[in-house]
Amino acid sequence: MVIKIFYVAIAIFCVAMVFLSVQTPYLSDILKSDLSVASMEMSGITDYLIANTTSAKFTAEHGTRYKDRDEFKNFKAEEIGADLNHTLVSKTATRAGELIKFNGDAHYVNSRGFDYTAQEIIYDTSSKIVRSDVPYVLRQGGDRITGASISYDTKTKQTNSKGIHAWYLIKDQNSTN
C-alpha cells in the first residue's frame, strides 16, 4: 500500500514538473529586462565649461551616470557666447553621446528673445542645433507661434518649423502709442 501511494505521489510530481516546464517562467521575464547599474550618483551639481573664459554653466539637483548615458533632474544649461547667450531648462535631461534630451516642460531661451517651450527639446552638441519633434509654443516679442516641430541652428541663427500657426503683434499706424 505504501509503495502505491509513493508511485502516485511520484506520478503527480512528474506531471506537475512537465506542466511547469512548458509554462513561461516569471523569472525569465525579470532577467530579460535591462538592469543598468549606476556607476555614479551626484547631488547639487554645478559644472562649468571653461576654455579661455567660462563659456557654459550646468546645474542640476540630482544626476546619475550609467554606462551609456547620464540622467539629471531639474537641469539647467546656460551657454555664454560672444554674440548670443542660450539657456535650456527642464525637469529631466538625458545625455547620450552628442545628444542631450530635455524632457518635461522643456524651455529654451536666448538673449535675442527667441523663447520656446515643448515637452521635449533635443540639443545636438556637435552641430549646435536645438530641435523639438513634438508640438511647441514659440514667443518672440509680442508674437506667438505654435507648431508641430521646430529646429533652430544656433550657429547660423536659422529656424525651420512644420505645421505652424502664428499670431503677430502689429502696431496700428494711426495709434500714438
C-alpha positions as CSV (number, residue, x, y, z in Angstrom):
1,M,0.0,0.0,0.0
2,V,2.8,2.4,0.9
3,I,4.5,1.7,-2.4
4,K,1.3,2.5,-4.4
5,I,1.0,5.9,-2.5
6,F,4.7,6.6,-3.3
7,Y,4.1,5.8,-7.0
8,V,1.0,8.1,-7.2
9,A,3.0,10.9,-5.5
10,I,5.9,10.5,-7.9
11,A,3.4,10.5,-10.9
12,I,1.7,13.7,-9.6
13,F,5.2,15.3,-9.1
14,C,6.2,14.3,-12.7
15,V,3.0,15.7,-14.2
16,A,3.4,18.9,-12.3
17,M,7.1,19.3,-13.4
18,V,6.1,18.7,-17.1
19,F,3.3,21.3,-16.8
20,L,5.6,23.8,-15.1
21,S,8.4,23.3,-17.7
22,V,6.0,24.1,-20.5
23,Q,4.9,27.4,-18.9
24,T,6.8,30.6,-19.3
25,P,8.5,31.2,-16.0
26,Y,8.2,34.6,-14.4
27,L,11.9,34.7,-13.6
28,S,12.9,34.8,-17.3
29,D,10.9,38.0,-17.8
30,I,12.8,39.6,-14.9
31,L,16.2,38.5,-16.2
32,K,15.5,39.8,-19.7
33,S,14.9,43.4,-18.7
34,D,17.8,45.8,-18.8
35,L,19.3,46.0,-15.4
36,S,21.5,49.0,-15.8
37,V,23.5,49.8,-12.7
38,A,24.6,53.4,-12.0
39,S,28.3,53.9,-11.8
40,M,28.0,57.3,-10.1
41,E,25.3,59.4,-8.4
42,M,25.6,63.1,-7.8
43,S,23.6,65.8,-5.8
44,G,23.7,69.6,-6.0
45,I,25.5,69.7,-9.3
46,T,27.2,72.8,-10.7
47,D,29.6,72.3,-13.6
48,Y,31.4,74.9,-15.7
49,L,32.8,74.6,-19.2
50,I,36.0,76.7,-19.4
51,A,38.1,77.4,-22.4
52,N,39.7,80.8,-22.4
53,T,36.8,82.1,-20.4
54,T,33.8,80.5,-18.8
55,S,31.6,79.5,-21.7
56,A,28.8,77.4,-20.1
57,K,27.3,76.6,-16.7
58,F,25.3,73.4,-16.0
59,T,23.3,72.9,-12.8
60,A,21.0,70.0,-11.6
61,E,19.5,68.9,-8.3
62,H,20.5,65.2,-8.9
63,G,22.4,63.2,-11.5
64,T,23.1,59.6,-12.2
65,R,25.7,58.2,-14.6
66,Y,25.2,54.9,-16.3
67,K,27.4,53.1,-18.8
68,D,25.7,54.5,-21.8
69,R,24.0,57.8,-20.6
70,D,23.8,60.4,-17.9
71,E,20.4,61.4,-16.4
72,F,19.7,64.6,-14.5
73,K,16.7,66.0,-12.5
74,N,15.8,69.7,-12.7
75,F,18.5,70.5,-15.2
76,K,19.6,74.0,-16.4
77,A,22.2,74.7,-19.0
78,E,23.5,78.2,-19.7
79,E,25.8,78.8,-22.6
80,I,27.5,82.1,-22.9
81,G,28.6,83.0,-26.4
82,A,30.3,86.1,-27.9
83,D,27.2,87.4,-29.5
84,L,24.4,85.2,-28.1
85,N,23.6,83.5,-24.8
86,H,21.5,80.3,-24.6
87,T,19.5,78.8,-21.7
88,L,17.8,75.3,-21.6
89,V,15.8,74.2,-18.6
90,S,13.8,71.0,-18.0
91,K,12.5,68.7,-15.3
92,T,14.8,65.9,-16.6
93,A,17.7,65.7,-19.0
94,T,19.4,62.7,-20.5
95,R,22.8,62.9,-22.3
96,A,23.8,60.0,-24.6
97,G,26.7,60.7,-26.8
98,E,26.3,64.1,-28.6
99,L,22.6,64.4,-27.9
100,I,21.0,65.9,-24.8
101,K,17.3,65.3,-24.4
102,F,15.4,67.7,-22.2
103,N,12.0,66.3,-21.1
104,G,9.1,67.7,-19.0
105,D,8.3,71.4,-19.5
106,A,11.5,71.9,-21.5
107,H,12.2,75.6,-22.2
108,Y,14.8,77.2,-24.5
109,V,15.5,81.0,-24.5
110,N,18.3,83.1,-26.0
111,S,19.4,86.6,-25.5
112,R,17.7,87.8,-28.7
113,G,14.3,87.0,-27.3
114,F,13.9,83.6,-29.1
115,D,11.9,81.7,-26.5
116,Y,10.1,78.4,-26.9
117,T,8.7,75.6,-24.8
118,A,7.9,72.0,-25.6
119,Q,7.6,68.7,-23.7
120,E,10.8,67.5,-25.3
121,I,13.8,69.5,-26.7
122,I,16.8,67.8,-28.2
123,Y,20.2,69.6,-28.3
124,D,23.0,68.3,-30.5
125,T,26.3,69.4,-29.0
126,S,28.3,68.7,-32.2
127,S,26.1,70.6,-34.7
128,K,24.8,73.2,-32.2
129,I,21.2,72.6,-33.3
130,V,18.2,72.8,-30.9
131,R,15.2,70.9,-32.1
132,S,11.8,69.6,-30.9
133,D,9.9,66.9,-32.7
134,V,6.8,67.4,-30.6
135,P,4.3,70.4,-30.6
136,Y,5.9,73.6,-29.3
137,V,5.0,77.3,-28.4
138,L,7.4,80.0,-29.6
139,R,7.3,83.6,-28.3
140,Q,9.4,86.4,-29.6
141,G,8.5,89.9,-28.6
142,G,4.7,90.1,-28.8
143,D,4.5,87.4,-31.4
144,R,3.4,83.8,-30.7
145,I,3.8,80.8,-32.9
146,T,2.7,77.2,-32.3
147,G,3.8,74.3,-34.5
148,A,4.3,70.6,-34.8
149,S,8.1,70.6,-34.8
150,I,11.0,73.1,-34.8
151,S,14.7,73.2,-35.5
152,Y,17.0,76.1,-34.6
153,D,20.6,76.3,-35.7
154,T,22.4,78.4,-33.1
155,K,25.4,79.0,-35.4
156,T,23.5,80.3,-38.4
157,K,20.5,81.5,-36.4
158,Q,18.1,79.9,-38.8
159,T,14.8,78.3,-37.8
160,N,12.8,75.6,-39.6
161,S,9.4,74.6,-38.5
162,K,6.4,72.4,-39.6
163,G,2.7,72.9,-39.1
164,I,2.8,76.5,-37.7
165,H,0.1,78.8,-36.6
166,A,1.3,82.3,-36.0
167,W,-0.1,85.4,-34.2
168,Y,1.9,88.6,-35.0
169,L,1.6,91.8,-33.0
170,I,1.2,94.6,-35.5
171,K,1.4,98.2,-34.4
172,D,-1.5,100.4,-35.5
173,Q,-0.3,103.0,-38.0
174,N,-2.9,105.6,-36.6
175,S,-2.1,104.9,-33.0
176,T,0.0,107.3,-30.9
177,N,1.3,104.5,-28.7
